[in-house]
């Protein structure tokens, strides 16, 4: 977790967003968002996102979280998830 000078926080995720890590991410983001923290997720080192993770990321994005620095594969997962209403 990196806190920027502008009051925003960047979470740098690594590996795969699967199983229990989806819940961990949700639990980490929830209090930050309640405090009004500008939240950014750096997915540069994420190689795969499970369906439930795509749903969570799409929901977070709808709540104002910035999601960036994705691989082409993960970006396509997010586009497909958003197109299916997740």
Buried (B, 14 or more C-beta within 10 A) or exposed (E): EEEEEEEBBBBBBEEBBEEEBBEEBBEEBEEBBEEEBBBBBBBEEBEEBBBBBBBBBBBBBEEEBBBEBBBEEBBEBBEEBBEEEB
